[in-house]
Amino acid sequence: MAEEASAAIQVLDESVWSWMLYADGDRRVLAVLCGTVGLYERVIELDSRECGLIIADRQAIDELARRISGDPPRYGPRHQPHLLDSDAARAATARWRAERESLTRAKPAPPEILA
């Protein structure tokens, strides 16, 4: 397992203010927002079972993220913040955000707003 993200890292999916799923080659890394008063992140490399679940059903990502955010100490031993602490990971996140923003701006206004 590499110690940091490769230049090929990309964002695959996200649930805003909940989680972001990254791909780094064959690896899948889930960053989950945790906390209530103070917010922090758990960065977990998914194992083969978890990868199989999320491929079969997108809701599995939401369920896994809820489990992680609901009991962060349980996932503490798997927390690997260094996986996303790289220029490549930051660039992938910035590209994802820019693409989402451009899609949002490109949507035409609903007809009832234009009337």
C-alpha positions in Angstrom: 0.0 0.0 0.0 1.4 3.4 -1.0 1.9 6.0 1.7 0.3 8.8 -0.2 -2.1 9.4 -3.1 -0.9 9.0 -6.6 -1.3 11.6 -9.3 -4.2 9.5 -10.7 -6.4 10.0 -7.8 -10.0 11.1 -8.6 -13.2 11.8 -6.8 -15.9 9.3 -7.7 -18.9 10.5 -5.7 -20.0 12.6 -2.8 -22.8 13.4 -0.4 -22.3 17.0 0.5 -21.5 17.6 4.2 -21.4 13.8 4.7 -18.7 11.9 2.7 -16.5 11.9 -0.4 -15.4 8.7 -2.2 -12.0 8.8 -3.9 -10.3 6.3 -6.3 -6.6 5.9 -6.3 -6.0 3.1 -8.9 -7.8 0.1 -7.5 -8.0 1.6 -4.0 -11.2 3.2 -2.8 -10.9 5.8 0.0 -13.9 7.2 1.9 -13.6 10.5 3.7 -16.4 10.9 6.2 -17.3 14.1 8.0 -17.7 13.4 11.8 -18.6 15.4 14.9 -21.3 17.7 16.0 -19.8 20.8 17.7 -16.4 20.3 16.2 -16.2 18.8 12.8 -13.4 16.4 11.7 -12.8 13.8 9.1 -12.2 10.0 9.1 -10.3 8.8 6.1 -10.7 5.1 5.6 -9.3 2.9 2.8 -12.1 0.5 2.0 -11.5 -3.2 2.2 -12.5 -5.6 -0.6 -15.9 -6.4 1.1 -16.7 -2.8 1.5 -15.7 -2.1 -2.1 -18.0 -4.9 -3.3 -20.9 -3.4 -1.3 -20.6 0.1 -2.7 -20.2 -1.2 -6.3 -23.5 -3.1 -5.9 -25.5 -0.4 -4.2 -24.8 3.3 -3.8 -26.8 3.4 -0.7 -24.2 1.2 0.9 -21.8 4.2 0.8 -24.4 6.3 2.8 -24.8 3.4 5.3 -21.1 2.9 5.7 -20.6 6.7 6.2 -23.3 6.7 8.8 -21.6 3.9 10.7 -18.3 5.7 10.6 -19.7 9.1 11.6 -21.9 7.4 14.3 -18.9 5.7 16.0 -15.6 7.4 14.8 -13.5 5.8 17.6 -14.3 2.4 16.2 -12.8 3.4 12.9 -9.8 5.2 14.5 -7.4 2.3 13.8 -8.3 2.5 10.1 -8.0 6.3 9.9 -5.3 7.2 7.3 -5.4 11.0 6.8 -2.1 10.8 4.8 -4.0 9.1 2.0 -5.6 12.4 1.1 -2.8 14.7 2.2 -1.3 15.3 -1.2 -1.4 17.9 -4.0 -3.0 15.2 -6.2 -5.8 14.6 -3.8 -6.4 18.4 -3.3 -6.4 18.9 -7.1 -8.9 16.0 -7.5 -11.2 17.6 -5.0 -10.9 21.0 -6.6 -11.6 19.5 -10.1 -14.7 17.7 -8.6 -16.0 20.9 -7.0 -15.4 23.0 -10.2 -17.2 20.4 -12.3 -20.2 20.3 -9.9 -20.3 24.1 -9.8 -20.3 24.3 -13.6 -23.1 21.7 -13.8 -25.2 23.7 -11.3 -24.7 26.9 -13.2 -25.5 25.3 -16.6 -28.9 24.1 -15.5 -31.7 26.2 -17.0 -34.1 27.8 -14.7 -37.4 26.0 -14.3 -40.2 27.4 -16.5 -42.3 28.6 -13.5 -39.4 30.9 -12.4 -39.0 32.4 -15.9 -42.7 33.2 -16.2 
